[in-house]
Amino acid sequence: MQQRPDKTDLLAAVARFLEREVKPAIKDPALAFRVLIAASLTGIVAGELQTEDAATAAELSRLAAILPDTALAIGLEKKLATRADRQEALLALNRELCARLRRGAFAGDAQVWNHVSLTLRGELFTASPRFDTSNNIE
Amino acid sequence: MSKNPGDLKAAIEAHLAAETGGSVTVRALEPLGGGACQDNYRVEVTLTAGDHRGDHVLVLRSDAVRSLPGSINRKDEFAVIGAAVRAGVKTPTARWLARDLVRPGAYAYFLDWANGVAIGRRVLRDADLAEARLALPRTLAVELAKIHTITPSTEPAPLPPAVIDVLAFTRDMVETMREPRPALFLALRWLEQHPMESPEVTLVHGDFRTGNFMVTPSGLEAILDWEFAHWGSPSWDIAWICMRSWRFGQNKLPVGGFARRDELYQVYEQASGRAISRKDVHYCEVLSNVRWAAGCAHQGERYLSGQESDIELIAIPRRGVEMEFEALRLIERGAS
């Protein structure tokens, strides 16, 4: 597979083109707004491509520590080869975590709270880079 | 399918002629963008009879094909606006309710046109609105107190919107999401363990936020968009205007991005004679973030199901993470 330019370069070029060349040429404000959304989505995908592997691995390992029985049951060890495998495992573990939270498990469990908080911070880093995750908010 | 412009023009003329008892000319008719649950049009009319004879600019507001969970139709909205106008709330009068006007089965009515700016970022930043912004917290507190004077017992006829069990409704939204989101289940559990303390029930505007306030340089012109009106705790509206989503980056000014909480609370408490429960407002703010996060996912499904193709819809779910984070942040912080 050709590497130069790579996926991130291409997406960044599309975002830049939409923002700097297409948007200024559009007179209809509603359409200009949607062009900005398109540019922003392109940026989000570029960011996710860069962080996805590390973020998924970290989320899976935290989930496996919280739900060792589920990790064993779905054969997590053997399910990490491809991206599709990892996504499937992530979905299964998150589904189980939600089911248990719904049933009242993990009450007051700091490990679960910290895991969820870390996951959200990672997601915000790519989806909303300008979102302030500090405590400097009223 | 909505009618074509020529047929719609003729239908409006026939409906208003029957309502006013004189001939009617539609001089201009154009669709307005913006509503997810309504088809809105700007209409210029000349009426020759009735209390409103003369030239008018109106908004025609009709049910759209789809609605959002928790929203009411135009018939119920018409009744709610009537009650709000009787209570003295600054909101455009709704007139001439119709059925099948824009689309078969859809209700529609006409609103007096309101001038000004409602777009959130402009309300917070436009230089010519600087003075209006200073007066906003006070004016809005007084208007909100008026909305909350409307209770089931003050109304001559039963008002249609339901008493919504927001927690049950939100739980259902979270459980029907296609992607399991642990943050929302953590927040739901906290909500179940920390119920509201006040049982008071009033009319709740339901979408009382920057973006629905029409502002001119001389101040608040109108409160808009009653589609999420329902009976419930007055704390819902106070929490909703303070939600981070409507601060547009002004994170130190929780009231709509333009004021501190005490600027709104003090005047509201004086005007309404009701003490605001900080605990209940905190609960409502947490639950509103959970509800809005789940709503983001459901908006995305409208695109993913193939039914709609607006890029805005598929972009929304990535924003839902912000509300999930905010719900957990508020739980960690506690009431303020």
Interface residues (C-beta under 8 A of the other chain):
Chain A: A30 R34 I37 A38 S40 L41 I44 L91 N94 R95 L97 C98 L101 R102 G104 A107 V112 W113 H115 V116 S117 T119 L120 R121 E123 L124 A127 S128 R130 F131 D132 T133 N135 N136 I137 E138
Chain B: G33 E175 E179 P180 R181 P182 A183 F185 L186 L188 R189 R244 G249 N251 K252 L253 P254 R260 R261 D310 I311 E312 I314 A315 R318 R319 V321 E322 E324 F325 L328 R329 R333 S336
